[in-house]
Amino acid sequence: MLLSCDPQDNEAGLKLLEDLTTNANKVQLEVLEEILTQNANTEYLMGYLHGHSGKELFKKKVPVVNYEDIKPHIERIANGEPSRIITAQPITELLTSSGTSGGQPKLMPSTAEELDRKTFFYNILIPVMNKYVDGLDKGKGMYLFFIKPEISTPSGLMARPVLTSYYKSINFRNRPFNRFNVYTSPDEAILCLDSKQSMYCQLLCGLVQRDEVLRVGAVFASAFLRAIKFLEDHWRELCSNIRTGCVSDWITDTSCRNAVSSFLGKPQPDLADLIEFECNGQSWEGIIKKLWPKTKYIEVIVTGSMAQYIPTLEFYSGGLPLVSTMYASSECYYGINLEPLSKPSDVSYTLLPNMAFFEFLAVQKDNGEVTQQRGHCNGDCITKDQEERVEELEVVDLADVKISHYYELVVTTYTGLYRYRTGDILMVTGFYNNAPQFRFVQRRNVVLSIDTDKTNEEDLLKAVTKANLLLEPHGFLLTEYTSYADTSSIPGHYVLFWELKRRNSNDLSELDPTIMEECCSTVEESLDSVYRRCRRRDNSIGPLEIRMVKPGSFDALMDFCVSQGSSVNQYKTPRCIKSKEAIKVLDSRVVGKVFSKKVPFWEPFRKETK
């Protein structure tokens, strides 16, 4: 079901949304029928349905799967076998997910038609935003978009991140003029592979056009804050460029330089003085409103793990609304926020029933809650131990979900994923017409995340275990550990609390700091490629930190958790803590801290022909 939407026709766009959400169940049945009919003769579906279709047979015969189940089929296509293994449509590229398998990014199939479906999705967002904010056609948006490295698989198909795919597509590069969605950044700056040059040039263009900017943003909150930190570090040079009308010599990407030079134009000393005055102030609180005074809102995703950046965004924003417009992934684009000016804590996404066939795996932990009650310091994330206590219930359709219940999203897409578990845990908050609305709760089994990284408990354990081997020859034992994502600085970084014991005493003074620095580096080298890319190429994660705590610190943590309601009989040390009070318990007992002094190795993953 491929729909179109004119982003400049607000009335038609809103009517289309009303039709889709009113007839959500009917649309879902049509989507599933279309997917099964188109792909009935694929190797995958033939193995279960033998050329038949129909919803009931599909749900009875086709299993609910995770990535490891479908990975062999996708790898066969990456190695040159035909797309019809999983889909009748030609697979045109593979999308690299932020999730990993065996330390490498997961690969998701995509087609040319899916790019058109994503274009529809982006277009339908515009009339929703126009419903709540007037005058967006009277100025521009300073959106900071970036591309990332891509590689060619043995089949010749390119493997690239989902946003890189869209920004490099004809759909984006040849998009028709839309008065409601004009960017300050030229495409050449967005498509510059050097992230530093891209960032500098996009900020330069945004500053030069400051009086036309009506909204600012990036895809993720972390990326936008990284841009603000970059601005803090480079505003003097940017002002110099504006004052002289010349771009810095180190901007060497020719197409990017030429495009930005045309925006820069003649010397503008008055504008440079104004920006310099604001940036040179005593505090950068409210700097967004000061530099871009006509800005109406900041558009960034601040749900899920990005919620940790809300306080910092509020500091810089000067009271501007934080707008999360959409819920999407490499697998599929899912839903939109129909009340974009709602508070970040109240954001719910309405799934668009034409994007894919959606099912919901009901999940329940302990007393029926996905997370424990507020104040339980070891209940802020689903860890592997906790996940083992998650009871999987029936898989239900979109129309059958219940308000306040928790579900894992399962998708069947036009691109060859069938009953695929996304790992996203959602809570139903209500319905818009007949379409359910969901709050994104968290990723299943993710304990640490700063940017696009998603480190689970198993990967963290493996990395810590490997680093621990460095301590043993020196007579030290790692008795307990936990972690948290520290986003108090930009970029954020992983913090590990380690309680160590000397084999013959409690004296830690003889522990060589260089050994602990090596432990930091070993942990980083042992984490997956997405983390290492964020550290090495994107600079979106800072050096990992280990804080050594004195003996008995984790007993104190347990006492605190029990005082907050945890069961002493069932207590297990959480491998991730988010409670500020729990972090304070351990921070008050820190006897030493070290940071990684090496940047971990990373290169774009390589698909080898087997």
N, C-alpha and C positions, 0 to 999 in steps of 0.2 A: 504494500500500500504506500505508494509514493505520492505525497501531497505537495502542493506548492502554496506559497504565501507571499504576497506582495508586502514587504515591510513598511511601505509608505501608505498602505491602506489600512488604517487603524480599525475602522468599523468592520471590514471584512475579516481581518485577523482575529478580532475578539469573537466574532460570530463563529468562526471556524473552531475556536477553542471551546465555545459553548456546545457546538455540535459533537465534538470529539468526547468531551467529558460527560455529556448527557447520554450518549450512546456508547459508553466505554466498553461494556460487555459485548455488544454486537460488533464493535470494531475489533476487539481482541479475537473473537471467533473468526472474523474475516482474515485477520493477519495470520493466524495459525493455519487456516485452510490454504492461504496463498503460499506460505512457506513450505508446507508439506506437499502441495501439488507441484510446485516448482522443483523441489528437491527429492521427489519420490524415488528417482532412479539413481541417486547418489549411492556410493558404496556404503556409507555410514547408515543411512536410513533403510536401505535394502536389507541390511543385516538384521534389522529389528522388525520392519513393517512389510518387507517382501513386496514392495510396490503399492501397498495399500496406504490409505490416509484416514483421517477422522480423528477427532479429539480424544475420544475414549480409548481407542486403540493406541494412540500415541502415548497417552499417560500410563497405560497399562504395560506397554512393551518397551518404550524408550527409557533408559535409566537416567536418573539424576546423577550428574558427573561433576568432577572437579578437573583442574587443569591437567593433572598427571594422567587422567584417563584419556584425554583427547590429544595430549602432546605428541604421541607417535604419528597420528594422522597429519597434524600440522607440520611436523618435521619432514614427513614424506613430501609434502607439497613444497616446503622450503628447499628440499633437495632435488626438485625437478619433476615430481610426479604430477598428474593433472589435478586441477581444482575439483573435478567431479567426485573426488574422494568424499568431500563433505558438502559441496554446493554446486548447483548447476550453472551459476554465474561465474565468469572468470575472476579469480582472485587477482587483484591488481597490485597489492602490497600487503605487507605484514606489519601490524602495529605492535610496538614494544610496550608492554605494560610496566607500571611501576612495581608490581608484584614480581617475584622471581621464582624460578624453578631450578634447583641445582646451582644456585648462585648467579644465574643468568636471567635476563628479563624474559617474561612470558611473551609468546608471539600470538597475536590475535589476527585472524583473517579479515580482510576488508576488500570491498569492491567499488567500482566506479559509481554504482547506484547508491552505495552507502554515503558517499560524499554528498550526493544530492539530498539525501535524507538529513544529513547534518546541516546542510544549508537551509533547509526548511526549518529545522530546529532553531538555528540562530535567528532566522527571520521572524519567527513567531514570538521571540522574546521582545521584539521592539514595540509592538502595539501594547503589550502588557506594561512595559516601562512608561510609555507615553500616557497611559491611563492614570498614572500616579504622579508623573513629573511633567510639567508643561515646558514648552519652549526648547526641547532638545534639538530641534532643527535650526536653531539660531546660533549654534556654535559647534565646537568639536569635542571629541573625547581624547584625552591623553591616556591611551591604553598601551602598556608596555608588554609587548609580545616578543617571544624569542623562539628560535629554532635550535635543534640539537643534532648531534651527529647521526648519520644513518649509514647503513652498510648494505652491500648487495649479497644476497644469499646465493648458494650454488645454482638455484633455479633462475637467477637473474632478477627475482623479485626483491624490491627494496624493503628493508626492515627499518622502521623509524617510529619515534613517538607519535601519538595520535595528534597532538597539536602541530607538530612539525609537518605531518601529513597534510593537515588542512591548510596551513599557511602557505605551503608550497604548491597547493592544488590550483587548477584553473578556476575552480569555484571561488577561491579567495582572490587570486591575482587578477582575474578578469571580472570581478564582481561589478555589477552595474552601480551607478552613483545612487546613493541613498542619503538624502538630506538629514535623516535622523541618526546616521552612523558614520560621520566623517572623522577620520583619525588625524591626529597631529603628526604621527610618525609616517614617513614615506615607506612604501613596501620594501625598498632597498635596505632600509635600516632594520626592519623586522627580519628580513631574510639574510642578514649578515651573519655568517657562522661564528665569527669571533664575538663572543658574548660581551666582552668589555667594550669593543668598538660599538656594538649594537646598543648597549645600555647608554653609553655616552651620547651617541647621536640622537637617540630617541628622547633623552632628557633635554638635550640642547634644542631640539625642535619644539618640545613642549614648553620650554621657557620662553623661546622667541614668540610663540603664539599664545602666551599666558592669558591675554585678554579675550581670547576666543574659547578658552577651555571651560566646558560646562560640567564635565565629569572626568574623573581620573580612575585608574585601576590597572589591574593585571589579572591573570587567571587566579592565582593563589595569593593569599595574604602574605605568605613568606616571600614571594617574588617581589611584591610591591614594597615591603619593608626593606628588602635588599636594595631596591632602587633608591629609597630614601637614604640609606647608609652610604650608597655610592655618591649620592648628591652631597652629603655631608663632607665626603672626602675630596670631591672634585669641583665644588661650586666656584672656587676662585678661578680655576682654569676655564670653566664654562663661561663665567662672566668676562674673562679676557677675550674669548672667542666672540662673544656678542659685542664687546666694545670695539674690536678691530674689524669684525665682519669676516674673519678668517677662521677656518677649522684647524684644530691642532694637527701638527705634522704626523703624529703617530696614528692618525686615522688613515690607514693605507688601503682599505677596501675601496676600490675605485668607484664602483656604482653607488656605494653608500656615501662616499665623500661627495660625489657630484650632486646627488639628490639633496643632501643636507646643506650643501653650499648654496643651492638655489633657495632653500627656506631661509637661510641665514641672511642673505642679501647684503645690504649696505651696513656699515658700522652703526651701532645703536648705543652710544655711551650712556644716554639717560636710562635706558632699560637696564643696562649692566649695573649702573649705580643703584637703581631701585632694588634689583635682586640681591646685590651685594649687601645692601643695608639690612634686608630681611634675614639673610643667611648669617650675617655677622652679629645678630642679636644675642642677648644673654642666654636665651633658651630657645629650643626648636619646638616647644609646645605650640600646637596649632599652625605649624609651618605650611601645611597644605593650603589652608585658607589665605594665608599671607602671600604665598607665591602665585596661587591661582584663585583670585578672589571671587570669581563667578561660579566656582565649583558647587554643584548641587549635591553630589554624593560620591562615595568611593565604592567602586564595583570590584569586589574580590570575593573569593570563596572563603567564608569564615566559619563553615560548619565542619563537623568531624574533627580531625587533628588540627585543623587550622584555627579552631576556636582559641587555642592557646595564645594567639597573636592579637586578640581583641584589645586588651589593655594598652598595648604599644600603639596599635592603630588609633585608638581613641586619643592617646597623647598627641600624636602628630596631626590628627584630623581637624581639631578645632570645633568638634561637635557635629561634624558631617555624618549623615547616615551611612552605615556600612551595608552594602547591598550584595546579597548572594543570589544570583539570578537562576543558576542551573545546577543540575546533578547529572554527571556524565562520567564515562570511563572509556578505556580503550576498547572494551567489549561492545559498548553500545552507549548512545545518548539516551537518557532515561526520562527526566522530568524537569519542570520549571517551577519557579517560585511565583505564584500568582499574587502574592502580597509583598513585593520587593522592598518596601520600606519598613517591614516588620523588624523588630529587634532580632539580633543574631540568635539569641536563645529561643526565639519563637519561630524560626524559619522552618517551614514545611515545603516539601516539593510534591507537586502533583504529577504523577506519571502520565505521559502522553501515550495513549493506547495504540497509536499507529506506528510507534517506533520499533516494537518487538512484541513477542508474546511473553507476558510476565506471569510467573508463578511465585509462590511464597512458601518457603520452608519454615513452618512455625518452630520457634526455638523457645526453650524454657530452661532456666537454671535455678536450682535449689527451690525457692519458694515461688517460682514463676517469674522472677525478675531477671533481666539480662545482666544487670549490674546490681551490686548490693546497695543498701541504703546509704544515704549521704553520711559521710563521717567515717565510713569503714575504709581505712587507708589502703587496704589490700583489695579493694573492690572497685577500683577506678578503671580497670581494663580487663578484658577477658584474656587470661593467660592459658597456657596449654593445660595445666592442672584443672583450671576452672572449666575449660572447654570440655574436658572429659565428663563433667557433670551436666553438660548441656544435653537435654533430652530432645531428640529430633522427633517432631510430630508429623502430621500429615502435610502434604503439599497442597496448597489451596490456590484457586484462581484469584485474579485481581478483584473480582466482584464479591469474593467471599471472605476477605480479610476483616478482622474485628478491631474496633477502636481500642487503643491502649495495649494491644498485643504486639509482640516482637516477632520479626520474621527475617530470614535470610533471603535476599533477592535471588531468584533463579530465572535465567533468560533463555529464550529461543530466538535467535536472530536470523535476519535475511542472509547473513554472511557465513553460515555454517556452524554455528554453535547451537546445540540442542540440549535443553534442560541443564544449562550450565550454572553451577553455583558461583556467584560473583564474590562471595565472602563479605558482602556488605550487610550489616545488621541494621534494620530499619524498625521504627516504631510508628504504628498508625496513629495519626493525630485527628483524623476526621475525613470528610469527603467533600469534594467540590462537585456538585451535581452527583453523578454516579461514579466518579473517579476518585480512588482513595488518595489521601495525602499522607506523606511520611516525613518523619524527622530522621535524618541520618544519625545513627547512634555511634557506630564505630566499625572498623574492619575486624573481621574475625581473627583472633590470635595475634594482632599487632600490638606490640608493647612500646615501641619507640618510633617516633616520626617527627622530623623537623621540617622537611620540604616534601619532595616526592618519594623519599625513602620510606620503607615500611619494614621495620625489623621485628621479627617475631621472637618468641621466647626460645625456640629451638636454635635459631641462628645465633642469638645472643649467648646461649649456653655454650655452643660450639666455639665461639670466638673467645669467651672467657676461659674455657678449659684449655685452649691452645696457649693462651697467654700465661696461664697458671704454671705451665711446664717450665717457664723461665725462672720461677721462684724456687722450685723444689731443690735445685743444686745448692741454693744458698741457705737452706734450712728453714724456709718459711712455708706456711700452709695458708691457703685461702679458705677460711671457714664459712663465710657468708658473703653474699653480694646482692645488690639491687641496683636500680637505675632510674633516671628520669631525664626527660628532654628539657634542657635549660634554654628558654627563649628570652631571658632577661637581657641578652645582648644580641646584636645582629652581626653575623649570622648566629643562630642558635647552635648548640652542640650537645652531644651525649655526655652525661655525667654518670659514672659508676661509683657506687660506694663499696669499698672492699674492707672487710674485717680480716686482718691477718694475724697469724699466731706463729711465733718462733717455736721450733720443736722443743727447745729446752727452757724457754722463758717467755715472758710477755714483752720483752724489750724490743721495740721496733727501730731504735735509733741506729742500729748497724745496717739497716737496709739501704743499699746504694740507690740514690734517686735515679741514676741512669738505668738501673734495672727496671724501675717502675715506668720510666719513659718508654723503654722497649716493650713493656707490657701494653701500654697505650697503643703503640704502633702495631703490635701484633693483633690486638683486638680489631683495629681498623682494617688491617690487611685481610682479616678473616671474615669481615662482613661482606654483603653481596655487592654486585657490580653497580647497582643503583646508588647505594650509599657512597661507594668509592668515586662514582662519577660526580655526585653532588659535592664531594670534598675536593676532588682534583680539578675537574673542568669547570663546574658551575660556581664553585666557591659559595655554595648556598648552605653549607654546614661547616662549622668551625672545628678546630682540633678536639679530639676526644679527651676527656678529663677523668682521672681516677682520684677519688678522695679516700684516703685511708682513715678509718675510724678506730678508736681505741677499743680494746676487748670489752665485750658486754654491750656494745652499742645496739646490736640486733636483738638482744634481750629487751632493751629499752623500747625498741620499735614494737616488739610483740606486746609489751605491757601497754603501750599507747593504743595499739589496735584493739586489744581486749577491752580497754577502758572505753573505747568508742562503740563497743557492741559485738566485736568479733568473738567467735567461740574459741576458747583456749584449747579445746579438744581437736578442733578442725583447723586450727591456724597453721598456715604455711607461709614462709617468707615470700612476699610478693616480689617478682622480678622486675616490676615497674611500679613506681609510686607517683601519684599526682597530687595527693593531699599536701598542701603547704605546711600543715602542722607536722605531718610525718617527715617531710624533708627537713624541717627544723630540728626534729629529734636527732636525726643523724648528723646534720650540719654542726650542731652544738658539740659533737664528739669527734670532730675531724682533727687528726693530729698531723696531717700532711696532705699535700695535693700536687699532682703533676699533670702535664699536658703532653700529648703526642707532639714530637718535634719533626716528624716526617709526614709527608703527604702520601697517602696510600697509592699504590700503583693502580692505574685504570687505563683501559683502552676499549674502544667499541668491540662488543662481543663478536666472535667469528662463528659462522655456521659452517662446519666442515661436512663434506659429503661422506657418508658412512660407506 
